[in-house]
Amino acid sequence: MSHAEAADGIAPGEWKLTETIVMNGNKTPTQTRTRCLSPEQAGDTATTFSPEYRTVNSGCERVEFNSTATALRWRMRCTGQLDMDVAGDFIFDTPKHYSATIVSKGAIAGREVVNTTVAIEGEHIGECR
């Protein structure tokens, strides 16, 4: 794979996403879903794969952000009624494959109430239906 190929982001079209979730130490059954990415979404992985937070009674800020042609790393911290720390790590190894890990930790009044890790495998499967 050339750098020029990777610099264009990932391929637009239908993606099969395989998600494995571990919530508070318990692994849930693996789930598979599809997602259609437009050429604009595929060409702007930083926007497409970064979270938008709209929480009630909490203020959020982006505390880390690093985007390259083949990787994306971000971290959000929200404080308020529910304190959340969410970090995402994406590796776009080819235009038709990526892997990601998203770790979420939430606390109320200083007590951890949620600790979730989502592992995502993205595989391009063709044109959007």
N, CA, C and O atoms as a GROMACS GRO file, in nm:
protein
  516
    1MET      N    1   0.085  -0.118   0.000
    1MET     CA    2   0.000   0.000   0.000
    1MET      C    3   0.089   0.124   0.000
    1MET      O    4   0.183   0.133   0.079
    2SER      N    5   0.060   0.217  -0.087
    2SER     CA    6   0.137   0.340  -0.092
    2SER      C    7   0.076   0.442   0.002
    2SER      O    8  -0.042   0.433   0.038
    3HIS      N    9   0.156   0.540   0.041
    3HIS     CA   10   0.103   0.645   0.129
    3HIS      C   11  -0.003   0.726   0.059
    3HIS      O   12  -0.098   0.772   0.122
    4ALA      N   13   0.012   0.746  -0.071
    4ALA     CA   14  -0.087   0.822  -0.146
    4ALA      C   15  -0.223   0.754  -0.140
    4ALA      O   16  -0.326   0.819  -0.129
    5GLU      N   17  -0.222   0.622  -0.146
    5GLU     CA   18  -0.346   0.545  -0.139
    5GLU      C   19  -0.413   0.564  -0.002
    5GLU      O   20  -0.534   0.583   0.006
    6ALA      N   21  -0.335   0.560   0.104
    6ALA     CA   22  -0.389   0.573   0.240
    6ALA      C   23  -0.431   0.716   0.269
    6ALA      O   24  -0.524   0.739   0.346
    7ALA      N   25  -0.363   0.813   0.207
    7ALA     CA   26  -0.391   0.953   0.237
    7ALA      C   27  -0.532   0.995   0.193
    7ALA      O   28  -0.583   1.097   0.239
    8ASP      N   29  -0.594   0.917   0.106
    8ASP     CA   30  -0.728   0.950   0.060
    8ASP      C   31  -0.835   0.902   0.157
    8ASP      O   32  -0.954   0.907   0.125
    9GLY      N   33  -0.795   0.855   0.274
    9GLY     CA   34  -0.893   0.805   0.370
    9GLY      C   35  -0.930   0.662   0.337
    9GLY      O   36  -0.848   0.584   0.290
   10ILE      N   37  -1.054   0.629   0.362
   10ILE     CA   38  -1.099   0.493   0.338
   10ILE      C   39  -1.200   0.494   0.223
   10ILE      O   40  -1.251   0.598   0.183
   11ALA      N   41  -1.228   0.377   0.173
   11ALA     CA   42  -1.317   0.366   0.057
   11ALA      C   43  -1.462   0.397   0.096
   11ALA      O   44  -1.510   0.350   0.199
   12PRO      N   45  -1.531   0.477   0.014
   12PRO     CA   46  -1.674   0.497   0.039
   12PRO      C   47  -1.749   0.368   0.006
   12PRO      O   48  -1.700   0.283  -0.067
   13GLY      N   49  -1.869   0.357   0.061
   13GLY     CA   50  -1.951   0.240   0.032
   13GLY      C   51  -1.999   0.172   0.158
   13GLY      O   52  -1.998   0.230   0.266
   14GLU      N   53  -2.041   0.047   0.142
   14GLU     CA   54  -2.098  -0.031   0.252
   14GLU      C   55  -1.986  -0.097   0.332
   14GLU      O   56  -1.896  -0.160   0.276
   15TRP      N   57  -1.993  -0.080   0.462
   15TRP     CA   58  -1.894  -0.137   0.553
   15TRP      C   59  -1.961  -0.234   0.648
   15TRP      O   60  -2.068  -0.206   0.701
   16LYS      N   61  -1.898  -0.348   0.668
   16LYS     CA   62  -1.944  -0.443   0.771
   16LYS      C   63  -1.863  -0.415   0.896
   16LYS      O   64  -1.740  -0.420   0.893
   17LEU      N   65  -1.932  -0.386   1.006
   17LEU     CA   66  -1.867  -0.357   1.133
   17LEU      C   67  -1.894  -0.471   1.230
   17LEU      O   68  -2.009  -0.505   1.258
   18THR      N   69  -1.788  -0.528   1.281
   18THR     CA   70  -1.799  -0.634   1.382
   18THR      C   71  -1.755  -0.572   1.514
   18THR      O   72  -1.641  -0.527   1.528
   19GLU      N   73  -1.847  -0.572   1.611
   19GLU     CA   74  -1.821  -0.504   1.738
   19GLU      C   75  -1.823  -0.605   1.853
   19GLU      O   76  -1.916  -0.684   1.866
   20THR      N   77  -1.718  -0.599   1.935
   20THR     CA   78  -1.712  -0.680   2.056
   20THR      C   79  -1.707  -0.584   2.173
   20THR      O   80  -1.620  -0.497   2.180
   21ILE      N   81  -1.801  -0.599   2.265
   21ILE     CA   82  -1.814  -0.506   2.376
   21ILE      C   83  -1.786  -0.579   2.508
   21ILE      O   84  -1.839  -0.687   2.533
   22VAL      N   85  -1.701  -0.518   2.590
   22VAL     CA   86  -1.679  -0.566   2.726
   22VAL      C   87  -1.725  -0.455   2.818
   22VAL      O   88  -1.664  -0.348   2.824
   23MET      N   89  -1.833  -0.481   2.892
   23MET     CA   90  -1.891  -0.380   2.982
   23MET      C   91  -1.874  -0.426   3.126
   23MET      O   92  -1.925  -0.531   3.165
   24ASN      N   93  -1.803  -0.346   3.205
   24ASN     CA   94  -1.779  -0.377   3.346
   24ASN      C   95  -1.727  -0.520   3.364
   24ASN      O   96  -1.768  -0.590   3.456
   25GLY      N   97  -1.637  -0.562   3.273
   25GLY     CA   98  -1.576  -0.694   3.284
   25GLY      C   99  -1.651  -0.807   3.217
   25GLY      O  100  -1.600  -0.918   3.207
   26ASN      N  101  -1.772  -0.780   3.169
   26ASN     CA  102  -1.852  -0.884   3.104
   26ASN      C  103  -1.855  -0.865   2.954
   26ASN      O  104  -1.894  -0.759   2.903
   27LYS      N  105  -1.813  -0.969   2.882
   27LYS     CA  106  -1.812  -0.963   2.736
   27LYS      C  107  -1.952  -0.996   2.684
   27LYS      O  108  -2.012  -1.095   2.724
   28THR      N  109  -2.001  -0.913   2.594
   28THR     CA  110  -2.132  -0.937   2.534
   28THR      C  111  -2.111  -1.012   2.402
   28THR      O  112  -2.001  -1.012   2.348
   29PRO      N  113  -2.217  -1.076   2.350
   29PRO     CA  114  -2.202  -1.142   2.220
   29PRO      C  115  -2.160  -1.043   2.112
   29PRO      O  116  -2.206  -0.929   2.109
   30THR      N  117  -2.073  -1.088   2.023
   30THR     CA  118  -2.026  -1.004   1.914
   30THR      C  119  -2.144  -0.965   1.826
   30THR      O  120  -2.230  -1.048   1.794
   31GLN      N  121  -2.147  -0.839   1.786
   31GLN     CA  122  -2.255  -0.789   1.701
   31GLN      C  123  -2.198  -0.745   1.568
   31GLN      O  124  -2.086  -0.694   1.560
   32THR      N  125  -2.276  -0.765   1.462
   32THR     CA  126  -2.235  -0.721   1.330
   32THR      C  127  -2.343  -0.629   1.275
   32THR      O  128  -2.462  -0.658   1.286
   33ARG      N  129  -2.300  -0.519   1.217
   33ARG     CA  130  -2.394  -0.427   1.152
   33ARG      C  131  -2.326  -0.368   1.031
   33ARG      O  132  -2.205  -0.386   1.011
   34THR      N  133  -2.402  -0.299   0.949
   34THR     CA  134  -2.343  -0.234   0.833
   34THR      C  135  -2.360  -0.084   0.845
   34THR      O  136  -2.451  -0.034   0.913
   35ARG      N  137  -2.272  -0.013   0.778
   35ARG     CA  138  -2.278   0.133   0.776
   35ARG      C  139  -2.238   0.178   0.636
   35ARG      O  140  -2.138   0.132   0.581
   36CYS      N  141  -2.316   0.269   0.581
   36CYS     CA  142  -2.287   0.324   0.449
   36CYS      C  143  -2.211   0.455   0.468
   36CYS      O  144  -2.256   0.544   0.540
   37LEU      N  145  -2.095   0.466   0.404
   37LEU     CA  146  -2.017   0.589   0.410
   37LEU      C  147  -2.018   0.657   0.274
   37LEU      O  148  -1.985   0.596   0.172
   38SER      N  149  -2.056   0.784   0.273
   38SER     CA  150  -2.053   0.863   0.150
   38SER      C  151  -1.907   0.895   0.117
   38SER      O  152  -1.820   0.879   0.202
   39PRO      N  153  -1.878   0.938  -0.006
   39PRO     CA  154  -1.741   0.978  -0.038
   39PRO      C  155  -1.689   1.088   0.055
   39PRO      O  156  -1.570   1.089   0.089
   40GLU      N  157  -1.776   1.180   0.097
   40GLU     CA  158  -1.735   1.288   0.188
   40GLU      C  159  -1.697   1.230   0.325
   40GLU      O  160  -1.595   1.267   0.382
   41GLN      N  161  -1.780   1.138   0.377
   41GLN     CA  162  -1.751   1.078   0.508
   41GLN      C  163  -1.623   0.995   0.502
   41GLN      O  164  -1.541   1.001   0.594
   42ALA      N  165  -1.605   0.919   0.394
   42ALA     CA  166  -1.487   0.834   0.381
   42ALA      C  167  -1.360   0.917   0.367
   42ALA      O  168  -1.254   0.875   0.412
   43GLY      N  169  -1.371   1.034   0.304
   43GLY     CA  170  -1.255   1.120   0.284
   43GLY      C  171  -1.219   1.205   0.405
   43GLY      O  172  -1.112   1.266   0.407
   44ASP      N  173  -1.306   1.208   0.506
   44ASP     CA  174  -1.283   1.288   0.625
   44ASP      C  175  -1.300   1.200   0.749
   44ASP      O  176  -1.394   1.216   0.826
   45THR      N  177  -1.206   1.106   0.766
   45THR     CA  178  -1.218   1.012   0.878
   45THR      C  179  -1.216   1.082   1.013
   45THR      O  180  -1.279   1.035   1.108
   46ALA      N  181  -1.146   1.196   1.023
   46ALA     CA  182  -1.138   1.267   1.151
   46ALA      C  183  -1.278   1.310   1.198
   46ALA      O  184  -1.310   1.298   1.316
   47THR      N  185  -1.360   1.362   1.106
   47THR     CA  186  -1.495   1.404   1.141
   47THR      C  187  -1.589   1.283   1.155
   47THR      O  188  -1.668   1.276   1.249
   48THR      N  189  -1.579   1.190   1.061
   48THR     CA  190  -1.670   1.075   1.058
   48THR      C  191  -1.657   0.989   1.183
   48THR      O  192  -1.758   0.937   1.232
   49PHE      N  193  -1.536   0.973   1.235
   49PHE     CA  194  -1.514   0.880   1.346
   49PHE      C  195  -1.487   0.949   1.479
   49PHE      O  196  -1.445   0.884   1.575
   50SER      N  197  -1.510   1.080   1.486
   50SER     CA  198  -1.498   1.152   1.613
   50SER      C  199  -1.638   1.169   1.673
   50SER      O  200  -1.736   1.186   1.600
   51PRO      N  201  -1.646   1.163   1.805
   51PRO     CA  202  -1.778   1.171   1.868
   51PRO      C  203  -1.832   1.313   1.873
   51PRO      O  204  -1.757   1.410   1.877
   52GLU      N  205  -1.963   1.321   1.874
   52GLU     CA  206  -2.031   1.447   1.905
   52GLU      C  207  -2.106   1.420   2.034
   52GLU      O  208  -2.189   1.329   2.040
   53TYR      N  209  -2.078   1.497   2.135
   53TYR     CA  210  -2.143   1.471   2.263
   53TYR      C  211  -2.249   1.575   2.291
   53TYR      O  212  -2.224   1.695   2.287
   54ARG      N  213  -2.366   1.526   2.320
   54ARG     CA  214  -2.476   1.610   2.366
   54ARG      C  215  -2.529   1.544   2.492
   54ARG      O  216  -2.621   1.462   2.486
   55THR      N  217  -2.472   1.580   2.604
   55THR     CA  218  -2.514   1.518   2.729
   55THR      C  219  -2.599   1.616   2.808
   55THR      O  220  -2.587   1.737   2.793
   56VAL      N  221  -2.683   1.561   2.892
   56VAL     CA  222  -2.767   1.642   2.978
   56VAL      C  223  -2.692   1.667   3.108
   56VAL      O  224  -2.637   1.574   3.167
   57ASN      N  225  -2.689   1.791   3.151
   57ASN     CA  226  -2.627   1.830   3.277
   57ASN      C  227  -2.477   1.797   3.284
   57ASN      O  228  -2.426   1.773   3.394
   58SER      N  229  -2.407   1.795   3.172
   58SER     CA  230  -2.263   1.774   3.171
   58SER      C  231  -2.200   1.864   3.065
   58SER      O  232  -2.262   1.894   2.963
   59GLY      N  233  -2.077   1.906   3.092
   59GLY     CA  234  -2.003   1.983   2.993
   59GLY      C  235  -1.890   1.897   2.939
   59GLY      O  236  -1.821   1.831   3.016
   60CYS      N  237  -1.872   1.896   2.807
   60CYS     CA  238  -1.770   1.811   2.746
   60CYS      C  239  -1.664   1.893   2.675
   60CYS      O  240  -1.692   2.000   2.621
   61GLU      N  241  -1.541   1.841   2.676
   61GLU     CA  242  -1.434   1.904   2.601
   61GLU      C  243  -1.346   1.795   2.541
   61GLU      O  244  -1.330   1.687   2.596
   62ARG      N  245  -1.288   1.829   2.426
   62ARG     CA  246  -1.195   1.737   2.362
   62ARG      C  247  -1.058   1.764   2.423
   62ARG      O  248  -1.007   1.875   2.415
   63VAL      N  249  -1.000   1.660   2.485
   63VAL     CA  250  -0.872   1.679   2.554
   63VAL      C  251  -0.754   1.622   2.474
   63VAL      O  252  -0.639   1.649   2.506
   64GLU      N  253  -0.784   1.543   2.372
   64GLU     CA  254  -0.678   1.491   2.286
   64GLU      C  255  -0.735   1.470   2.147
   64GLU      O  256  -0.848   1.425   2.132
   65PHE      N  257  -0.656   1.504   2.045
   65PHE     CA  258  -0.698   1.480   1.907
   65PHE      C  259  -0.574   1.472   1.820
   65PHE      O  260  -0.493   1.565   1.818
   66ASN      N  261  -0.560   1.362   1.747
   66ASN     CA  262  -0.449   1.344   1.655
   66ASN      C  263  -0.500   1.265   1.536
   66ASN      O  264  -0.548   1.153   1.551
   67SER      N  265  -0.488   1.323   1.418
   67SER     CA  266  -0.539   1.257   1.298
   67SER      C  267  -0.431   1.255   1.191
   67SER      O  268  -0.371   1.358   1.159
   68THR      N  269  -0.407   1.135   1.134
   68THR     CA  270  -0.316   1.121   1.020
   68THR      C  271  -0.392   1.044   0.913
   68THR      O  272  -0.509   1.009   0.931
   69ALA      N  273  -0.326   1.018   0.802
   69ALA     CA  274  -0.390   0.945   0.693
   69ALA      C  275  -0.427   0.802   0.734
   69ALA      O  276  -0.522   0.745   0.681
   70THR      N  277  -0.352   0.746   0.828
   70THR     CA  278  -0.374   0.605   0.862
   70THR      C  279  -0.417   0.581   1.006
   70THR      O  280  -0.435   0.467   1.047
   71ALA      N  281  -0.432   0.688   1.084
   71ALA     CA  282  -0.468   0.670   1.225
   71ALA      C  283  -0.547   0.790   1.276
   71ALA      O  284  -0.534   0.902   1.226
   72LEU      N  285  -0.628   0.764   1.376
   72LEU     CA  286  -0.705   0.869   1.442
   72LEU      C  287  -0.710   0.835   1.590
   72LEU      O  288  -0.742   0.723   1.629
   73ARG      N  289  -0.678   0.934   1.673
   73ARG     CA  290  -0.688   0.915   1.817
   73ARG      C  291  -0.754   1.039   1.875
   73ARG      O  292  -0.715   1.152   1.846
   74TRP      N  293  -0.856   1.016   1.958
   74TRP     CA  294  -0.923   1.128   2.024
   74TRP      C  295  -0.961   1.089   2.165
   74TRP      O  296  -0.968   0.972   2.200
   75ARG      N  297  -0.985   1.192   2.246
   75ARG     CA  298  -1.029   1.168   2.382
   75ARG      C  299  -1.119   1.283   2.423
   75ARG      O  300  -1.086   1.400   2.403
   76MET      N  301  -1.231   1.248   2.482
   76MET     CA  302  -1.328   1.346   2.531
   76MET      C  303  -1.343   1.329   2.681
   76MET      O  304  -1.340   1.217   2.733
   77ARG      N  305  -1.359   1.441   2.750
   77ARG     CA  306  -1.387   1.434   2.892
   77ARG      C  307  -1.510   1.520   2.920
   77ARG      O  308  -1.517   1.636   2.881
   78CYS      N  309  -1.606   1.459   2.988
   78CYS     CA  310  -1.728   1.530   3.025
   78CYS      C  311  -1.739   1.533   3.176
   78CYS      O  312  -1.711   1.434   3.244
   79THR      N  313  -1.780   1.649   3.229
   79THR     CA  314  -1.798   1.659   3.373
   79THR      C  315  -1.936   1.715   3.402
   79THR      O  316  -1.992   1.792   3.323
   80GLY      N  317  -1.991   1.676   3.515
   80GLY     CA  318  -2.124   1.721   3.554
   80GLY      C  319  -2.192   1.612   3.633
   80GLY      O  320  -2.131   1.545   3.716
   81GLN      N  321  -2.321   1.594   3.606
   81GLN     CA  322  -2.398   1.492   3.675
   81GLN      C  323  -2.334   1.354   3.655
   81GLN      O  324  -2.324   1.275   3.749
   82LEU      N  325  -2.291   1.327   3.532
   82LEU     CA  326  -2.218   1.205   3.499
   82LEU      C  327  -2.082   1.246   3.442
   82LEU      O  328  -2.076   1.316   3.340
   83ASP      N  329  -1.974   1.204   3.507
   83ASP     CA  330  -1.840   1.231   3.456
   83ASP      C  331  -1.803   1.118   3.360
   83ASP      O  332  -1.809   1.001   3.397
   84MET      N  333  -1.766   1.155   3.237
   84MET     CA  334  -1.730   1.054   3.137
   84MET      C  335  -1.591   1.083   3.082
   84MET      O  336  -1.552   1.199   3.065
   85ASP      N  337  -1.518   0.977   3.056
   85ASP     CA  338  -1.389   0.986   2.988
   85ASP      C  339  -1.396   0.884   2.875
   85ASP      O  340  -1.406   0.764   2.901
   86VAL      N  341  -1.390   0.930   2.751
   86VAL     CA  342  -1.406   0.842   2.636
   86VAL      C  343  -1.288   0.864   2.542
   86VAL      O  344  -1.258   0.977   2.504
   87ALA      N  345  -1.222   0.754   2.506
   87ALA     CA  346  -1.106   0.762   2.417
   87ALA      C  347  -1.124   0.667   2.301
   87ALA      O  348  -1.169   0.554   2.318
   88GLY      N  349  -1.088   0.713   2.181
   88GLY     CA  350  -1.098   0.631   2.061
   88GLY      C  351  -0.964   0.621   1.992
   88GLY      O  352  -0.889   0.718   1.983
   89ASP      N  353  -0.934   0.502   1.944
   89ASP     CA  354  -0.810   0.474   1.872
   89ASP      C  355  -0.845   0.399   1.745
   89ASP      O  356  -0.894   0.286   1.752
   90PHE      N  357  -0.822   0.459   1.629
   90PHE     CA  358  -0.856   0.398   1.500
   90PHE      C  359  -0.731   0.378   1.417
   90PHE      O  360  -0.647   0.467   1.409
   91ILE      N  361  -0.718   0.262   1.356
   91ILE     CA  362  -0.608   0.233   1.264
   91ILE      C  363  -0.669   0.201   1.128
   91ILE      O  364  -0.738   0.100   1.113
   92PHE      N  365  -0.643   0.286   1.030
   92PHE     CA  366  -0.692   0.264   0.894
   92PHE      C  367  -0.578   0.198   0.816
   92PHE      O  368  -0.500   0.266   0.749
   93ASP      N  369  -0.569   0.064   0.826
   93ASP     CA  370  -0.453  -0.004   0.770
   93ASP      C  371  -0.458  -0.015   0.618
   93ASP      O  372  -0.354  -0.017   0.554
   94THR      N  373  -0.577  -0.022   0.560
   94THR     CA  374  -0.591  -0.015   0.415
   94THR      C  375  -0.718   0.065   0.386
   94THR      O  376  -0.798   0.087   0.478
   95PRO      N  377  -0.740   0.110   0.264
   95PRO     CA  378  -0.864   0.182   0.234
   95PRO      C  379  -0.988   0.094   0.252
   95PRO      O  380  -1.100   0.147   0.255
   96LYS      N  381  -0.972  -0.037   0.265
   96LYS     CA  382  -1.088  -0.125   0.279
   96LYS      C  383  -1.090  -0.200   0.412
   96LYS      O  384  -1.163  -0.298   0.427
   97HIS      N  385  -1.012  -0.154   0.509
   97HIS     CA  386  -1.012  -0.220   0.640
   97HIS      C  387  -0.964  -0.123   0.747
   97HIS      O  388  -0.870  -0.045   0.726
   98TYR      N  389  -1.031  -0.128   0.862
   98TYR     CA  390  -0.981  -0.055   0.978
   98TYR      C  391  -1.016  -0.130   1.104
   98TYR      O  392  -1.106  -0.214   1.105
   99SER      N  393  -0.945  -0.099   1.211
   99SER     CA  394  -0.978  -0.153   1.342
   99SER      C  395  -0.977  -0.037   1.440
   99SER      O  396  -0.906   0.062   1.421
  100ALA      N  397  -1.057  -0.051   1.543
  100ALA     CA  398  -1.070   0.058   1.640
  100ALA      C  399  -1.098   0.004   1.778
  100ALA      O  400  -1.153  -0.106   1.794
  101THR      N  401  -1.060   0.081   1.877
  101THR     CA  402  -1.094   0.052   2.016
  101THR      C  403  -1.147   0.181   2.077
  101THR      O  404  -1.084   0.286   2.066
  102ILE      N  405  -1.262   0.171   2.142
  102ILE     CA  406  -1.319   0.287   2.210
  102ILE      C  407  -1.339   0.247   2.357
  102ILE      O  408  -1.408   0.149   2.387
  103VAL      N  409  -1.279   0.324   2.447
  103VAL     CA  410  -1.287   0.296   2.589
  103VAL      C  411  -1.366   0.408   2.656
  103VAL      O  412  -1.332   0.525   2.642
  104SER      N  413  -1.471   0.371   2.728
  104SER     CA  414  -1.556   0.468   2.799
  104SER      C  415  -1.555   0.436   2.947
  104SER      O  416  -1.575   0.322   2.989
  105LYS      N  417  -1.531   0.540   3.027
  105LYS     CA  418  -1.539   0.525   3.172
  105LYS      C  419  -1.631   0.635   3.224
  105LYS      O  420  -1.616   0.752   3.189
  106GLY      N  421  -1.724   0.595   3.308
  106GLY     CA  422  -1.817   0.692   3.363
  106GLY      C  423  -1.824   0.682   3.514
  106GLY      O  424  -1.816   0.572   3.569
  107ALA      N  425  -1.839   0.796   3.580
  107ALA     CA  426  -1.848   0.798   3.725
  107ALA      C  427  -1.954   0.898   3.769
  107ALA      O  428  -1.973   1.003   3.707
  108ILE      N  429  -2.021   0.863   3.876
  108ILE     CA  430  -2.116   0.954   3.941
  108ILE      C  431  -2.065   0.974   4.082
  108ILE      O  432  -2.042   0.878   4.156
  109ALA      N  433  -2.047   1.100   4.120
  109ALA     CA  434  -1.995   1.136   4.253
  109ALA      C  435  -1.866   1.063   4.284
  109ALA      O  436  -1.844   1.018   4.396
  110GLY      N  437  -1.778   1.051   4.182
  110GLY     CA  438  -1.648   0.990   4.202
  110GLY      C  439  -1.646   0.838   4.200
  110GLY      O  440  -1.539   0.778   4.207
  111ARG      N  441  -1.762   0.774   4.192
  111ARG     CA  442  -1.770   0.629   4.192
  111ARG      C  443  -1.789   0.578   4.049
  111ARG      O  444  -1.883   0.618   3.981
  112GLU      N  445  -1.699   0.491   4.003
  112GLU     CA  446  -1.709   0.440   3.867
  112GLU      C  447  -1.835   0.356   3.852
  112GLU      O  448  -1.859   0.262   3.928
  113VAL      N  449  -1.916   0.392   3.753
  113VAL     CA  450  -2.041   0.320   3.730
  113VAL      C  451  -2.040   0.244   3.597
  113VAL      O  452  -2.119   0.152   3.576
  114VAL      N  453  -1.949   0.282   3.509
  114VAL     CA  454  -1.941   0.211   3.382
  114VAL      C  455  -1.796   0.212   3.334
  114VAL      O  456  -1.726   0.313   3.345
  115ASN      N  457  -1.754   0.099   3.280
  115ASN     CA  458  -1.622   0.086   3.221
  115ASN      C  459  -1.642  -0.006   3.101
  115ASN      O  460  -1.657  -0.127   3.116
  116THR      N  461  -1.641   0.052   2.982
  116THR     CA  462  -1.675  -0.022   2.861
  116THR      C  463  -1.563  -0.011   2.758
  116THR      O  464  -1.510   0.097   2.733
  117THR      N  465  -1.530  -0.124   2.698
  117THR     CA  466  -1.436  -0.126   2.587
  117THR      C  467  -1.507  -0.186   2.466
  117THR      O  468  -1.562  -0.296   2.474
  118VAL      N  469  -1.506  -0.113   2.356
  118VAL     CA  470  -1.566  -0.162   2.232
  118VAL      C  471  -1.453  -0.181   2.130
  118VAL      O  472  -1.382  -0.086   2.097
  119ALA      N  473  -1.438  -0.304   2.082
  119ALA     CA  474  -1.342  -0.332   1.975
  119ALA      C  475  -1.421  -0.343   1.846
  119ALA      O  476  -1.518  -0.417   1.838
  120ILE      N  477  -1.378  -0.268   1.743
  120ILE     CA  478  -1.451  -0.264   1.616
  120ILE      C  479  -1.356  -0.305   1.503
  120ILE      O  480  -1.243  -0.258   1.494
  121GLU      N  481  -1.406  -0.392   1.419
  121GLU     CA  482  -1.334  -0.431   1.298
  121GLU      C  483  -1.421  -0.386   1.181
  121GLU      O  484  -1.536  -0.429   1.170
  122GLY      N  485  -1.368  -0.301   1.095
  122GLY     CA  486  -1.443  -0.250   0.981
  122GLY      C  487  -1.389  -0.309   0.852
  122GLY      O  488  -1.269  -0.305   0.826
  123GLU      N  489  -1.480  -0.363   0.772
  123GLU     CA  490  -1.441  -0.427   0.646
  123GLU      C  491  -1.531  -0.377   0.534
  123GLU      O  492  -1.654  -0.388   0.543
  124HIS      N  493  -1.471  -0.322   0.428
  124HIS     CA  494  -1.547  -0.272   0.314
  124HIS      C  495  -1.605  -0.390   0.237
  124HIS      O  496  -1.533  -0.483   0.201
  125ILE      N  497  -1.737  -0.385   0.213
  125ILE     CA  498  -1.802  -0.500   0.145
  125ILE      C  499  -1.865  -0.464   0.012
  125ILE      O  500  -1.924  -0.552  -0.053
  126GLY      N  501  -1.856  -0.340  -0.032
  126GLY     CA  502  -1.910  -0.304  -0.162
  126GLY      C  503  -1.982  -0.172  -0.165
  126GLY      O  504  -1.959  -0.085  -0.080
  127GLU      N  505  -2.069  -0.157  -0.263
  127GLU     CA  506  -2.145  -0.034  -0.280
  127GLU      C  507  -2.256  -0.026  -0.176
  127GLU      O  508  -2.305  -0.128  -0.129
  128CYS      N  509  -2.296   0.096  -0.141
  128CYS     CA  510  -2.410   0.114  -0.052
  128CYS      C  511  -2.535   0.064  -0.122
  128CYS      O  512  -2.552   0.080  -0.243
  129ARG      N  513  -2.622   0.003  -0.043
  129ARG     CA  514  -2.747  -0.051  -0.100
  129ARG      C  515  -2.856   0.052  -0.098
  129ARG      O  516  -2.968   0.025  -0.142
   0.00000   0.00000   0.00000
